Amino acid sequence: MLTKVAIRIVVTVVVLAIAALLGKIFTAYLKRRAKALDVDGCVACGSSEVVRDGATLRCTKCGYTGRADGGGTLSVEEMRSIRAPDDQR
């Protein structure tokens, strides 16, 4: 009976160790993926002369202002401007 308890303890410790290792691997993967998705320059003209302010990116060369994530998603204001008729813009 003591052997079954010892085996359960060892199995539990091994499973927890594997889970912790997988958690670290996944966290490192997510950090690498986020870094790869980061925009290196202006999405409009390709210039590397950009200024980032939080989630906003401003190009000093062409004047483009947009999201620092490359514009993969649109803000609520951007969606409204796309959906609005021309006379309401």
Buried (B, 14 or more C-beta within 10 A) or exposed (E): EEEEEEEEEEEEEEEEEEEEEEEEEEEEEEEEEEEEEEBEBBBBEEEEEBEEEEEEBBBEBBEBEBBBBBBEEEEEEEEEEEEEEEEEE
